[in-house]
Every structure is written in structure tokens, then in C-alpha cells.
Amino acid sequence: MGLLSDPSHRQVLTKLITKMSSPLCLLCYVAGITWFLGLAFEPLILRMYTSENAMGSTMVDENFVYGDRALLYGREFSGHRRGGMPVDWLVKTLSGLGLEAHTQSFSRTLPFPDELRERYMVMGTNVYGILRASRAASTESIVLSTPVDVKQNSQAVGLLLALASYFRGQIYWAKDIILLFNEHDMIGMEAWLEAYHDVNVTAISSSVMQGRAGAIQAAISIELSSDVITSFDVSVEGLDGQLPNLDLVNLFSSFCQKNGVLCTIQGKLPRRDGDTLEGYLHSLHTMLLMVLKQGSGKAQGDHGLFLRYHIEAITIRGINSFRQYKFDMVTVGKLFEGIVRKLNNLLERLHQSYFFYLLPSLSRFVSIGYYMPAFIFLLLVLMLKALDLWIKLSKVPACPTDCGDEDLRPGFLTIAVPVFICHAMGLALYYVPLLCQDTAIKHFPVSETEAVVFTSIAIYVAGMALPHNTQRALPVELTDYGWMTLKLMAILYLSLLLGSIALINFSLGFILAVWLTPAAALVQPAHYRLLTALLLMLLSPATVVILGIYVYHELAEQPVSALDCWQLFLQAVAESILDHHLYGSIVYPFAALLLYPCWLLLWNVAFWK
């Protein structure tokens, strides 16, 4: 502080910052990317461990023997579901097993049709049964759920019913067990969760909940995509990038190892050569898949909706991918029996382990203390560039005696008008597509979904015409210092947005920082405006989505063509709007109301006259 109090020392420091700004920004950007890539090197990160004492051991004697009964229930369910969800059969079966059986009807009008399933009005019925704890009051519960609309998921229904039959004969339960069969995927799950907690946040109409158990401590969603199970894959990414407590993931991995069952994450088998180049690339591959899934903000299973209610949950999928392995239904049942029994031993909610992490494998994890420096390095690029602009603007003369007859400092209108118009375009991007879908259908040969998506794209593109119109509306003469002030505001605004979203969804914040930081640092008025415009378009939010879709399919070994990538981009826009209105996802409003206007401010800087 003593050095900064000396004017000569401050002058030397400001000159150094101004002179070294570009090299320091480049160094920080490279450091951030390098740090992130180093997170997948297993010797440098933490080994998975259990923090909760009640879950620290797999010493549970599993005695499930109802494998044949599970297969029989699955076949009966398949036979009764031909005309739709067999509600009566499920209720009768649950009641026959000694559970309290209840139904819950619900309906939801979509803001526009879901073309993947060709539906506009969703109406369905959830069926759930409650196995009351014999050794405790109904104050806590565990949920086992399965979506009945998933293709070839009959075996999951049969497994749940067989587990209920087995659990009914045990006397050690200290928590109620809820078996939930939800219809219409996540819409049915959201309807059930809202009714169970007596809230209504997404405008779903549902019947009154007839039966309740205790407060839900944890939930497991089960999907069995084949009659032959060769491995289990766990999904952890929830709505808006939320993640379950790491102890729950470790519990799944531990019981898979105990029962000799293959377990994967992101469809990747574990490797033991993490310190080699091949092992590192495998871990990096797995971590990047998780980052892209989490960054999308989409829930990767029904468990993703439980997380919003502070209920730790995962989705476990039985898949048939590795032909050399095969596990019968008895082994599968023992796996879930062990998980439920360990959850039954919990004395309090899972809270001791991590809620913010990345998983390069099921044996290692990257905690928030390890991955945040990568983001901070990228954010430091914006801070250095903002400091450089502030130093330059502080030298601008403000009085006529210093600069002749002209005041070089930009006036209030010079900055306020572009900011106002850019945010007005953000409001239009958020509200207009849904409000104008009927008008678009009348005048153009498109469906409701196409009308919403193409209107959104049209508004997004129309925003690029703002610089010329904005600057013509200004009643003042523009100076070079005007764009510097506008860029300084845009950089600080972008820093605030990225820092805020990274605290909620690190992957989304990091992806945006990697792509938008160069745009914010490099943009300035230039003689080659077409080249600058092309660069900004390549570094725009829409390009981030398109590139993310392409990279994800490449990593998932499902390569797509340019046309397919464009179709997936249109589908992603429609799904993000639907997720916001159906489940309350914040990704679309964040992009439309905040991120897009911020990028438009940078676009204004590029076309400053």
C-alpha cells in the first residue's frame, strides 16, 4: 500500500499494466485452459471416499432371491400396458403385496407442442405404493421410481414390484419406502413432486395427494433398457447443473464392486492406468462428456427434479453394451437391496460430502477447490482488460480548458441508449416467440414449434442491426472514448454474469468463459469490420450451443453431419424453452435476458463509428 500511495509508483504501475495487458491476458487464458485439462490426470486429483459414517461400509447381507418373480412381473406388465399405462393392474398388484396403493392424475398444457412425442396436452396418472416402516414413525422415506413410458422398461417395473414383495417381509426398516411409477417422463415426476410437497410452481394441474410418507431423504430412479443387463450406468446431472451428494454416487459404485457388477459413468468403463497417456485421455473424455451434459442445464433423468427439493437422487440405468458380461435379476436385485438398506441406516440427510464436483471416473473426483482456479484464470482475463480500459479512460480530459471546445468524455445517453435497446431485444427474445406463434402459423406454413424456434432465431439475428440504428438515435457526437466506456461496461457485465452462473453451474460458466472471453478481450472498432463481425459471430452464444452439440456427439461416438447438427440446434432451442416453462430451468432466461444483451453490447462496440 505504501508503494501505491506514491504518485510516481502508481504511474509506473499503470504504464506496466497498459503495456503488458495483452501478454498477461494471453497467459491467463492459456493457464485456465491448461489447468482445466490437467484436472483429468488422476494422480493429481482426489480418490473417491465416503464421508458419511452410516454409509462407510458395504457390510450388508443381501438375501434377495426373487429374480424369477421380477421377470414374471415384467412380463405381466408388458401384457397389460398395450392400451396405455395399466393403472388398475399396478394398484391391484401393489395392494396385493401389502402396500398402500394410491394414484395421482395430472394434466399439463404445453406452451407449444412437443414434436418429438407429438403432444400438446399431456394427461396421465402416476401410481405409487407406500411400504410403512415397522420400526419407526412415518417421518422419513426413500423413493424408488421408474418411468413407465421409457421403451423396454418393463423389467424395471418388475424389479420394483419384486423388491416390494421382498421388502414387505423384512422388519428392519426405519424409513418408509415409496415405489413410484410415473407416466409421461419428467412431467409426471414433476407433478408428483409438486403434489407431494404441496406446491405449484410450473402450472401443472393434479389431483390431491391421497397418501404421503415421511420427508424424502434420498431417491433412486431405475431404468432397465434390456432384458439382458451387462452393466449399470449412473447419471448425476440434474436440472440447471445441480448434482447429488457425492456419497450417493460412491454408494452406488461400492455396491457394484461388492456384487461384481460392471458400473460406468458417461457409458465409460473404469481404467486402472490413469497415470498413462491412454488413461489420461480416457478420463478427459469422460470429464468432458459430464461438463457438456451439466452445461446444458438439462436433467439427465428423473432424479434431476428431486435435487431442486434438496433430495439427493441419482438415475441408474441397466444397459446391454458389453456382450461378455451378463447379470441375472437376482444379482441386480441384490445391488438395489444393498443401496436401499444403507440409505435406511442414515441418521440425517446426506451433507458431509461434496455437492460441487466433476467426475473423470468413478474412482476419482475433482472438487470445487481444484476446478475453480481454471475459471478464475479466465475471469482474470476480463479483469485485466477492464483495468486497462479504466486506466485509459481515467486520462481523458473532462473540461474544455484541457481539450479545446470539445468534451471527450462520453455522455450518459451515449451509453444508456445502447444498453436499453440491447436489453429490449433480450426481452423480445424471451417473450415474443411464444406470444406470436399463432400469428406466425397463420401467415407461414410452419408448425407451432417451428414458429417459436424460427421467431427466436429471427429476433436473435435482428439484434445485429442495432449498432447502426442505435447510433443514429443518439443526439450527441460520438468519440473514440465512447466505445471504450461501452466495452468497459460490457466486460464488467460479462464478468458478473459468468461469475454468478459458475457458482450455480460451473460447467456452463466455464464453457461460456472459454468462448466469450476472447470476444470481450479482442473486440474494438476496426477498419475491417466484416472480419470483426465474423469473429464475433463465431464467438456468439448461438455458436457455443452449435459447437457444444457437435463436440458432444463426437465424444459420444455419434458423429453428426452439418445438417444434422443444425437440426439438433433447432431441437435444443425448443427443448430449452420447454424446460423453462415445464420445470423452471433458468438456462433459457439467463441466455435470453442477460447473456444475449451483453453480447449485443460487444457487437455495438465492433460497429462503433
N, C-alpha and C positions, 0 to 999 in steps of 0.2 A: 504494500500500500504506500510505503514511503517513496518508492520509485515512481508510482503513478501520480503522486502529488506534485512532482516536478514537471513543469510545462515542457521542458526540453526532452525529458524522458518520454512523456506522452507523445510528443511529436515523432520521436524515433520509432515508438511502438506502432503508431498509426501508419507511418510510412512502410514499416515492415509488413504489417497486415495487408496493406493495399498492394504491395509489390509481390508478396508471396501467397496471395489469396488463391489463385488458380492452382499452383502446385500443391498447396495444402488440401484444397478440395479434392483434387485427384487422388492424393494419398489417402485421405479418409474414405473415399468411395471404394478404392481397391481394398483397403483394410477391412471395411464392412463386409464386402463380398467374400474375401479370403477367410475372415473369422467364421462366417456362416458355413462355408464349405468345410471348414475344419471341424464343425460340430459332429460330422458323421464318422470321424475317426475314433473308433471305440476306445482305444487306450487313453484318450483324453477326456472321456465323459464318465458319468457315474454308472455303476452297476445297479440293476434293479434290486430293490429291497422293500420289505414290508415294514411300515411304521406302526400300524395298529396292533397292539398286543393280542387282541382277541382273534386276529387273523394271521398270526405269525407262524402257524404250523398247519400242515395238512393231515394231522393225526386224527382223521375221521374214518370210521369203519363203515364204508358204503356197502349196503346189502340189497340194492335194487336188483330185482330178478324178473321184472315184468316186461321184458323185451318183447316177447310174443304178444302180450296184451297191447302194447303200444302199436305194433304193426296191425293188429286187428282193429283197434280204434281208428287208425288212419284209413284203413280200407272202408270201414263203415262211414266215416265222414265223407270220403270221396263219393260213395254211393248216394248219400243224401244231399250233397251240395249241387247237384246238377241243375236244379231250379233256382239256385241262389244260396245264400247262407242258411244252413239248416238250424234255425234258431230253436225250434221246438225240440229237435233231437239233442242239441247241446244242453238245453235246460234240463231235459229229462235225464240225460247221462250224468250231469253234474249232481242233480238231486239224488240219483240212484247211488252215487258214490258217497253220499252223506254230507255234501257241501251245501251251503246256502246259495242258491242259484238265482240270479237276477238278470234282467235285460234293461237296456237303455237305448231308446230310439233317438235319432238326431237327424237334422237336416241343415244344409248349408247351400245358399245360393252363391255361386262363384261370380266374381266381378266380370269375368268373361270366360267362355268355355275352355275347358282343359282338353285340347285337341288330342293329346296322347291317349286319353281314355274316352274322348268324345262325350263329355258330360258338362252340363250347365248347372243343374240342380242335383245335389248329392243327398241322397236319403239312405239311411242304413240303420242297423241295430247292432249294438255291442252286447255280448254275453259275457258275464263274469260270475265266478263262483268264489266263495269265501270259506276257507278252512280255518275255523276258530282255534286259537291256541288253547291247549288244555292245561297249561301250567302258568298262565298269566292272564291279566285282563287285556281287553282289546285296545291297547294303547299304541302298539307299533305293528307294522306289517311289512311284508315283502311281496313284490309283484312279479309274477311270471306271465309274460304276454307273448302272443304270436299274432301276426296279421293274417287273416284268412283269405285275403284277396291275392296274396302272392302265389304265383304259379307253383305247382308241385310242393305246396307247403302242408299237405295233409299229414305228413309224418310228424311235423312239429305239433299239430293238434293232437295226434295220437300219443305223442310223448308226454305232453302236458296232462292229458287225461290219465295216462298210466302212472305218472308221478303223483297225481292227486290220489289215485287209488292206493298207492304205496304209502304216501304221507299220512293218509287217514288212519292207518293202523299204528302210527308211532305216537309216543307220549311225551317226547322231549321238546315239543315246540313251545317256544317262549314268545313267538310273534305270529300274528295271523298271516296266512298265505293266500294271496289273491291270484286266481287264474283268470286271465283276461284274453278274450278272443275278439279283437277289434276289426271292424269292417271298414272298407274304403281307406286302407293305409293310414297315413298320418292324420287325416281329417277325423277318422273315428277315434284315434288316440287322443287328439286334442279335445274332442267333445267329451270323452270320458274323464280326462284330467280336469277340465273346467267344471264339470258337474261334480266330481269328487271333492274338489276344493271350494265349490260353491262360488265360482267367479265366472264372469263372461267378458272376455277381452277380445274375442275375434268374431262376435256376432253369430255364433253357432246356436241354433235352436235345438234344445234337447229336453227330454223328459226328466222329471225329478228323480234323483238317485234314491232308489229304494233301500239299498243296503250299503253300509260302509264298514270298513275295518279301522284299525288304528292309523296313526301317522306313518306314511310310507318311508321306510329307511333306505331301501335300495330296490332296483328293478332290473330284471334281465329280460330282454326281448330275444326270442328264439326263432330262427328261420332255418329250415332244412330243405334245401333246394333239390334233393335227390333221395331216392330210396337207399342208395349206397353212399355212405359217408366215409370220406377218406381223410378229411382234416376239418378243423374249425378255424374260421377267421373272425377276428374281433374288430368291431367298428367303434370308435370312440368319439368321432367328431359330431358335435351337436349343433343346434341352431345358433347362428351367429358365432360359430367357432368355440362354443363352450365345450369343456372337457370334463369327464368324470374324475373323481379322486383316483390317483394312481394306484392306490391299494386295491381297488376293484379290478383293475387290469392285471395286476400282479397275482391276484387270487385266481383269476381265470387261467393264467399261464402256469401257476403252480399245480393246479389240479389236472391240467392237461399232461404235464410231465409225470405226475404221480400215476395216472391211468395209462400212460404210454400212448397218448393221443397226439397226433400232429397238430400244432397250433401255428397260425400265421397271422401277420398283420399286413394290410395292404396286399394280401394274396402272396406274400413273400415268405418262403421258408427260412428259418433261422440258419445262420452260418457260424462256425466256430473259428474262422480265420479272419476276425475283424481287424487284425493288425497287418494284413496284407493288402495289396492294391485291389485285388478282386473283392475281398471282404469290404474294403472301404467303399468301393463303387456300389456294391450291393446295399450297404447301409445308406449311402447318399441317395440312391434310387428310392428306397423305402421312405426316407425322410422327406424327399421332395414330393412324393405322392401325398403324404399326410399334409404337407404345407399347402398344396394346391386344393385338397379337399376342405381343409379348415378355412382357407382363404375364401372359398366360395360362399361361406356362410350357410350352406345347406346342411340340414340334418341328414346324416348318412344312415338313418334308421329310426325306428320309432323311439328309441331311447333318447334321441336328441331333444324331444319335447319334455321329458322328465327333468332334464337338467335345469330348465327355467324355474321349476318349482323347488329347487335345491334338493333334488332327489338324485342320488348317484345311480347311474344306469349305463349299461352297455348293450350292444346288439351282438349276439353270437350267431354266426351263420355256418351251418354244416354244408360243406361243398364236396363235390366229386371231381377232383382235379388231379390227384396223384394215384394212378392206377395200381401201383404196387402196394398200396395200403388199403385196408378196409376194416371198419369197426362196426360191430353189431350194435343193436339197440340197447342191450344190457350195459355195454361199456359207455355208451352215450348217456344213458340214464344215471349211471354212477357218477359221471362227471358233473351233471347238474345237481344231483343229490348232495355231493360234497360241497359245491358252491353255496347252495341254499342253507345247508347245515352250518357252515361257517358264518354266513350272514345272520343266521339265527342266534349266534353267540355274541353278536355286537351289543355292547352296553350303552353305546352312544353313536351318533351319526359319524360317518367317516369324515375325518377332518385333519388328521395328523400329517398325511402325506401331501403330495403336490397336486395343485389344480391347474398349473400352467407348466406345460412341458411339450417336448417333441419326442417322437419315438422312432429312432433309426432301426430298432429291433425290439423284440420282447424281452431281451436280456439287458438292454442299456436304455437310458433315457437322458434327455437334455433338459435340465431345469431352467427356470426363468433367469437365474443368475448367470447361466452360461450363454444363453442366446440373446439376451438383451443388448450386450455390448455391440453385436453386429448391427442392430438397428440404430444404436446411439451414434456409431460412426457415420452412418448415412445421414442422420439428422444433423450431425455436426457440419456436414457439407452446407446445408441450408443456413445454419447459424453463422458460419464463416462468410458466406456470400451476403447475408443480411448485414453483418458487421461492416463489411467492405462498402456496401451501399450507404450505410448510415454515416460512415466517415466521410465519404464523398459529398453527401448531402449536407453535412454539417459545415462544409466550407462554402456553401452557396451564399452569396451576399443577399441580404434581405432588404436593404434600404436603397433609395435612389442615389444617395451620395456615393455608394460603392459601385454601382453598376450603371450609372447614367440615368436615362429616363425609364428604364425597364426593370421591373421586379422579376428576378429569375425564379423565385420560389413559386411552385405551383399553388394555385388557389384551391379552395375547398371543393368547388364544382368540378375541377379537373379530375379529382379522384372519386368524388361521391357519385357522379353520374355513371361511370363505368361499373362501379361496384353495385349500384342499384339495378342497372339493366342486366348485368350478369346474373344476379340473384333472381330477378324477374324471370329470366329464361329457365333457371332451375325450378322455380315454382311451376312454370308452364310444363316442363318435362315431367314433373311429378303428378300434376292434376289433369292436364289437358287430354292425354291419351285415353283415359277412362271416360271422361266426360263427353268426348267427341266420337266415341266408337260407333254410335248409332248413325250419326251424320256421315261418317266415312263409309259405312255399309251401304247407305242409300245412293251414294254418288260413285262408288268404286266397286268393282267385282271382287271383293275380299271378304273373308270371314271375320268374326269379331276379334279373334286372336291376332290375325294378320293386321287388322285395323289398328289395334293397340300398339303392336310392335312397330309397324311402319310409321305410325304417327310419332312415336318416341324417337325413332331414327331421324325423321324429318325435322323435329324440333332440335335435336342434337346438332344436326348439320346447319340448320338455320342460325344457330348461335354464332357460327363462324363469320356471318356477315355483320356482326355487331361493331367491330372497330371503326369501319367507315361511317356508319350511321351515328355511332356514339360521339365521335369526334366532331362531326358536323353539327351536332346539337349543342356543343359547348360554346357559350358566349364569350370565351376567352381565347387568347392566343396561346398555343401550346409551345412548350420549351422542352429541351432535352432533359431537364430535371424532372419533368412531369412523369416520364416513363420510369425513371429511377425510383421515384416515390411510389408509383403504382406497383413496380416489381418488388420493392421492399415490403409493401403491404401483402402482396400475393405470397411471397416467401414465408413471411411470418404466419400468415393464414394457413398455408400448406403445412408448416411445421406443427401448428396446433392440431390440425386435422389428423395428421399421421401419428402424432404422439398420443392423441386420445383414442384412436381406433386400435393402436397397437396394444394398449392396456386391456382392451376387450378381446381382440382377435389379433394376436401377434402376426400370424401368417399373412392376413390381409394387409396389415400395416407395412410389413416388410416387403411384400410384393409391390405395393404401390410406391414405397420409398425407392426401391431399386429402379423402377421405371420412370417415376415422375421427378426424382431429384435431378437427373441430368437436364431435364426440360427446364426446371426452375432456375438452375445454375447458368445455363448457356443462353437462354432466350434474351434477345435485345433487338432493337430496331437495326436493320441492316439494309444495304442496297440490294442484296439478293433475297428479296422477301419470299419468293417462291420456294427457295431452298429452305429458308427458316420455317415456312409454313409446312413444308413436307416433313421436316424434322419434328415439329410439334405434333403433327397428326400421327406420326409413328410413336410418339411418346404420350399419347392421349389415353384417357380411361377406357375408351372402347377398344383400343388396340391391346390394352392389358388383358381384357377379357378374351379376345380372339387368340392372342398368343398363349394365354393360360390354358384354353381349351385344346389348342394344338399340342402343347408340351405335355399336358396330362395324358392325352391319348397315345402319344409317343412313348411315354414312360410306362403306361399300362399295356403296351404292346398291342394297341388297337389303332394303327395309323389311319389317318383320315385324309381325304383329298381337300383341295381348297374349297370346292363347292360344298362338301360335307361339313367342313369347318364353319362355313358361313351359315348353313342351316342349323348347326348346333349353337352358333352365336344367337341367332334369332330365337331358338328354343330357350336358351339361357336367359335372355331378356324377359320372355314371357313368364318363365318359372320364377324369376326373382320378384316380379310384380305380384304373382300369385302367392309366393311365400310370405311376402309382406302383408298382404290382406288376409291370408288364411291363418298364419301362425305368428304374425307380428315381427318378422325378420327386419332388422334395421339396415341391411346391406343396400337395398334399393333406395330408400330415402336418404341414406348417407351419400350415395353416389349422385343422386339427382339434385338434392337440395344444398349440398356442401361441396363435394369434390368437383362436380362439373362446373359450377360457377367459379371456383378457384382456378381451374384450368383455363376458363374463358378469360380471366384476368391476365394470365400469361399470354394468351392469344392476342389480347389487346396490346400488350407490350410489344409483341413482334411486329404489329402493324402501326405502331405509333408514328405519326407524321412529324 
